Amino acid sequence: MVVVAIIGILAAVGVVAYGKYTTSAKITAAKQQHKQIVDFIKASYAQCALGENYIVLKTCDYGGFPCNGLKVGNNSTPGEINRPCKSGPGSASNSSYHFVFHFNYSQMKNPYGLDGPIGANIGGKMKDQCCLMQSWDPRTLGRTHIWNNWPDSKISIKTNIGDSNGKNKYIIDEVDWPKSGF
């Protein structure tokens, strides 16, 4: 009987510890994915600032403007576009849009495994996708929103990493886009 009681206590402690461990792992994964997104956008802008005419981005494969959008040159690889480096009106807006598609179609998923709103006009049709092109706070844990902040010449990246109690907690970065290129 004592053995059964001890096993029961150990099992209860183990379940609580496991829950904290998995929550901590999801928070860490969301932070790492946020950093990967920010670093990729910075590297893409640097590529354009150094004189490239375009960057290659992944995109959806169901056709039409949502998938193809603004493109340049011939890229015959299915699911990829050549995103032009350009400046002027619409640059950041178009960039944020195509970055969202790139991350969603590069197998980035919501680290929490949660579904959220979807739509071709905001980033794709996959329920567990990582990113949306929205400017409000991501309500789904693990979701990243990417949008243009055009008056300030920035792209904003905001991720709901969550906290140890399952509540919303956000990290945000802003990336300046080059005045030439993109």
Beta strands, then each sheet from edge to edge (+ up, - down):
strand 1: 54-58
strand 2: 80-84
strand 3: 131-132
strand 4: 144-149
strand 5: 154-160
strand 6: 170-176
sheet 1: 1+ 2-
sheet 2: 3+ 4+ 5- 6+
end
